[in-house]
Amino acid sequence: MAGKEAGMFRENWQEIENFGRGKAAMLALQHLFAMFGATILVPRLTGLDPAVALFTSAIGTLAFYFITRGQVPAYLGSSFSFIIPLQVVIFQENLGLGIGPAMVGVVFAGLIYVLVALILKRVGPEFFKKLLPPVVVGPVIIIIGLALAPVAKDMFMAHPSTALVTLVLTVVVSIFMRGFLRLIPILIGIIGGYTFALFQGLIDFAPLNEAAWLAWPSFTAPSFQGSLAAITIITPIALVTIVEHLGDVVALSRTVGKDFVVRPGLHRTLLGDGIATMLAGFFGGPPNTTYSENVGVLALTGVKNALIVSMAAVFVMSISFIGKFGALIQSIPAAVMGGITFLLFGMIAGVGLRTLIENEVDFSNPRNLVIVSLTLVVGLSGISLEIGGLVFEQMGLAAMVGIFLNLILPDREIGFISAATAGKVKE
């Protein structure tokens, strides 16, 4: 391990030692619960094995940790952006290529990330600083949180009383508790919500009883027979998700208080995401992406240790082989997770608001008002833009609009969200 990587590992490990390993494990479990539902939903919709998706999300997160030198506390799970192209390649009657060829497309999608990362390394971070002042970054982060609000609402309304109990318990613990308990509000909220749901008769233990203790995931290797069509359908989506990756990185930067675009560098975060996606393709899993749910965990708990996130990946890898444990987590009602996500997604939006406030973005300036207003409306309205068969929407399209307006509107000031920024940003 190189000197910088070893130093960051020691720093992360020392923090874990200060917490205590048992407490660090509970902190990691919160990240496991946050990513689980969304990660297994994608394979369920696309015909892939959920256990494989868990396994590939885990190895992808661990690869990301080492590629980013242990500096970026991001969890990588199944990407929703690839659901439709995967369904087309695997299920569509006139194609019916199956999982093997689809995995070739996934590998090539990851390869696009790697190639773009190499380009970004040559361009350098200064280029992106000019494109991403707080007036652009703030609303994009807000969109990351609020665009997920309908998902949280649907889960919440599955059983409102259970969701409300979970939400209230999580809020009470995060605000009124002291000491270590204040750092695990999600874990306590889920346990309390699960207990309440149990008394409401919402828990189905049949899948848990039927699940085997040990189960080997159904790994599927890439197959090149008919893969050219799969490549043309799946790979171009990477151009859309690269824009989304940029938004996730700046959201992480604001949440943690470090400038990840500069250190370890956007090229490293993109390379880590690409390698994670390629690994997923080699094993038969869906493409990976950084998860907003886990950014919300960081914001809520204030614990931003990347090694703790990697511990969560080790737990996830383990349960991909332990059928009973995976079935137990899947038995958590949607309403319980709805109570949690209601808070997490809102906290991501709060990080975006804080970006605008702390950088003193002047809303009496019509230029700033136009950029923020149009970025928010484009990102939250559901509008989409198709370019050469690629569909840009929500955060991806909003980021493009914000960057474009920042470049063409006159009298712009350049700034970037960074804990190291010395002065105030003029807007």
N, C-alpha and C positions, 0 to 999 in steps of 0.2 A: 504494500500500500504506500503510495507516494506521501511525501511529508505533509502537504496541505490536507489531504484526505485523512491521514492518520491523526493529525491535530484536531480536525473537526469531529472525528469519531470519539477521540478521548474527551473532548468538551461535551459532546452529547451524552457519552456514557457517564461522565462525572455527574451530570444533572440527574440521570437516572439513579445513580447511587445515592444522591442527596434525597431523592423522593423515597427510595427503597424499591427493590425490584417488584415486590408484590403490588405496590401502589402504581408503579409504572405499567404493570400488566393491566390494571384496571383502566388506566388512561388509554392504553392501546385498544382495549375492548370497545371503548366508545367509538373509535374509528371503524372498528369491525361492524358494529351495529349500523353506523351511518351509511356505509357503502353497500351493505349486503343486499337490500331489497332491489335497488336499481341495477346492481351488477348481475343478479340472476334473472331479472326481468328480460333483458335483451336476449339471452340465449333461449328463453321460453318462447319469445316471439319469432325467433329465427330458426328454430329447430336444432340449435346447438345444445350441448350438454352443460347444464348449470354448474356441475362440479368442475368441468374443464374451465369454464369462465372464471370461477373462483381461483383455480390454480394459476391461470395465466395472468389474472389481475395481481396475484401475489408476486409471481416472479417478475412481472413488469414493474411493480412498485419497487422491488429490491434492486432491479437493474437501474431504475431511475435514481435511486438513492446514491448508488456508486458513481453513476455518470455525472450527477450534479454535485459530487464531492460531499455528500451528506449535508448540504446546506438548505435544500428546499423541502419542507415538510408536506409533501403532496402525496395523496393516495390515488392510484390509477385504477379505474374500473371500466366496465363495459361502456362503449360509446353509443349513445342513442342516434347519432347522426348517420350511422351505417345500417340502421335497421332495414330501411326500405331496399337499398341495393342488395343486402344479404338475402332478404326474402325473395327478391326477383331471381337471383342466381340459384337459390336452393329450391324454391317452390314453383316458380312460374312455369306454366305448362309447356310453352314453346321452347323453354330452355331446359329446366329440370336438371341442371348440371350437378347439383348435390354439394355436399360440404367440402369435399376435397378441392375442386376447382375454386370454390369461394375462398378457401384459405390462401390460394395463390394470389388472389386479388387483395386479401388482407396484408400479405407479406409485401406486395408491391406498394400498397398504401403507406406502410411503415417506411419503405425505401424512399418515398417522396419526402417524408419528414427528414430523413437523414440527408438527402441531397440539399434540401432547403437550409438545413442546419449548417452545412459546409459553406453555403453562400453567405449566411448571416455572420459566420465567423470572420469572413473576409471584409464584410461591410462594416462591422463593429457596432457597438451599442449607441454611439452618438446619433446615428441615423434615426433610430427609434425614439430617442429622447425628443427629437424635433417633431416627430409625428404624434407624440403622446403627452401633451401637457395635461395638467389636472382637469381642465375644462372638457377634455375628451375622455380621460380615464374614469372620472367620477361617474358620469351617467352610464358608461358601459358596465361598470361594476354593479350599479343599481339594477340594471337590466338582468344581470346574471342571477340576482336574487329574486326579483319580482317576476321574471318570465317563468319561474318555477312555481309561482303561487298557485296556479290552477291544479298542479299535481298535488301540492300540499292540501288544497281544499278538498279534492276528491277523496284523499285518504282520510282526512279529518271527518268528513261527512259519512264515512262508512259506519261509524258509531260515535256520534258527537260527544256523548258523556264520557266514554273511555278516552277519547282524544283530549278532552278538556281536563280530565284528571291528570293525564300524562303531562300536558302542557303546564298546568298550574304547579305540579310537583317539581318539574324541571326548573321553572322560574323561581320558585321559593328557595330551592337548594342553591341556585346560582347567585342569588341576591342575599339571602339571610343566613346561610350556613357559614361556618368559619373553618379554617384549616383545610385539610385534604378533601373533605366532603364537598367543599365548594368547587373543586376541580373535576368532580365526576357527576355533574347534574344530569347528563344524558343517561348514564348507566343507571342512576337511581330512578330517574323518570321512567325508563323502560321497565325496570323491575316493578315499580309501583303500578304503572299502567297495565302491565301483564297480569299482575295479581288481581287488579280490579276487573280486567276482562275475563279472568278465570271465573270469578264469582258471577259474571254476567252470562256465563255459558258460551263464550265466544271462542274458546280454545278447542281445536280439533286435534286430539292426540293420536288419531289413527295413523297418519303418516309417520309419526315418531315410533309407534309400536312396530310398524312394518319395515322401517329402515334398518339396514344392516349396520353393525358396528363399524366394519371396515368395508369400503367399496372403492374399487379402482375406477377413476374417471374414464369416460369413453374418448380417449385421445384420437384425433383424426389428423393424419399427415396431409400436406398439400398434394394435390393430384393435377398434373399438367394436361390431362385429357379434357379438352374443351375450356382450358383456363384462359385463353385469349379473350373470350367474351366476358368472363368474370373480371378480368383485369380492366377492361374498358368500362365496365359498369361500376365497379367498387372503387378503383384507385382514384378517379378524379375527385371523390368526396374529400380526399385528404386536403385539397386546396381550400375547402371550406373550413375544415376542422383546424387547420393551421391558424386561421384568423381567430377561431375560438380559443385556441391554445394561448395566443397572445393576451386575450382578455383574462384568462384564468391566471396567467403569470402575474399580471399587474394587480389582480385582486389578491393573490397570495402576498405580493410585495407589500401592499397596503396593510394587510392583516398582520403580517409578521413584523413590519417596520424595517424591512431591508429591501434593497434594490436588486432583485434577482435578474433583471435585464442586464445589469452590469456584472454582477458576481452571483453565481458562477457564469452568468451569461445566457442570453436567450438561445444561443446556439446549443448550449448544453441541455437546457430544459427541453428543447425541441428534439434534440438527438435522443434524450432519454425516453420521450414519448414515442418516438419512431421505433427505437429498439424494442420497447415494450410491445408495440403493435406487431412488429415482425415476429417476436417470440410467440405472441398469441396465435398468429397464423401458422407457425410451425407445429403447434400442439392441437389446433382445432378450436380455438377460442375466438370471441369477437374482438375487434380492435379496441385498444385501451385509450383512455383520456383521463386527465386530472379531474377530480370530483369536487363539485361545489359543496356537496354535503359535508365533506371533510374540512373544507375551508371554514364552513360554519362552526365546526367543532373547535377549530383553532381560535376563532373569534370569541366563542362563548367561554372557553376554559382559560384562555391566555397561555396555555402550554403549547409551545411551538417547536418542540424537539423533533427533528426529522427521524431520529432513531426510534422514537416511540411509534411513529407512523410505520416504520419498517417492522417493528415488533408486531403491529397489527397485521402486516402482510404475512409474517410467519404463522400467526394464528389462523389466518384465512387459508394458507396453504395446508395447514394441518387438517382443518375441517373439510377441505375438499376430498380428503380420504376417509373421514369419519362420518358415516351416513347419519348416525344418531344425532350428533351435534348439529349438523347442517339442518336436519329435520326439525330440531328444537328451535333453532333461530327462525326457520321458515314458518313456524307455528305462531310467531308474534303477529297479532292482528294488524291489519293495515291502519286501523284507527290509532293504535299506539304509536306507530311510526309517523302518522299524520300529525299527532301532537308535537313530536320532536321536530319534524321538518317545518312546521309552521314557524317555529322560533328560528331555526337555523337559516332558512332562506331569507327571513326578514333581517337577520343580523348581517348577511352578506350585503343586502341593500344599504344597511346602516354604514358599512365600511365605505361604500361609494359616497354617501352623504358626508361622511367625515373627511373624505378626500377633498371635496369642494370647500368645506368649511375651513379646514386647517390651512389650505393653500390660499384662502381669502379670495376666491373667485368672485369677481365683481359682477353681480347680476344687474346693475344699473347700466352696464356696458351692453348695448344691443347685440354686439357680436357674440359675446358669451351666452346671452340668453337664447339666441338663435341656435347655436351649436348644441347646448344642453337640451333645449326643447325638441328639436328635430331628432336628435339621437334617441331620446327617451321614447318619443312617439313611434319612430320607425322600429325600435326594438320591442315595444310592447303591444303594437297594434295588430301583429300577426301578418303584416305585409311581407311579401317575399319578392326576390328578384332572381330571374333565371338568366344565366350567362353561359352560353355554349353547353346547355344541358345541366349545368350546375345550379343548384338552388341555394341562394343566400337568404337567411332569415334570422330573426331575433338578434342575439348578440353579435353574430358574424356580420350581418348586414348593418347593424347599428354602428359597429366599430368602423366599418368602411365609410359610412356616412359621416361620422364624427371626424375621422382623419381627413376626408376629402374637404369638408367645410373648414377645418382648421388650416388647410393649405391654401384655399382659394379666397377666403374672406380677408380683407385688409386689416392691417394694424395688429397682427397676431403677436403674442409674446410666447417665447419658448420656455417650457419648464417641464419638470418630471417629478413624479411622486417618489421621493426617496427620503429615507431617514437621514441620509447624509447631506441632503440639500441644505446649503448654508443659509440662504436668504429666503425672503418671502417671494412668492411668485406673483408678478404683476399680471393682472388680466384686464 
